[in-house]
């Protein structure tokens, strides 16, 4: 997919992509620049580790209503299908 930067330096993320990855208005994104590439990833709080029945378990720190609905099966299918 090719998108264009406007005169103000803005980039529009297509609606289907925003829906698929769960981006909503107000979602904070982290910009990562490395090897002449730019990546945008949701800036989420890291999980905390809690001990349950003697084991460490990662627990989200973001309230459930603020979490992005992600279809892991669909993401895995897309990843498999992008390689020839």
Secondary structure, DSSP 4 states (H G I P E B T S, - for coil): ------TTS--PPPHHHHHHHT--TT--EEEEEETTEEEEEE--PPPEEEEETTEEEEE--S-GGGS----HHHHHHHHHHT--
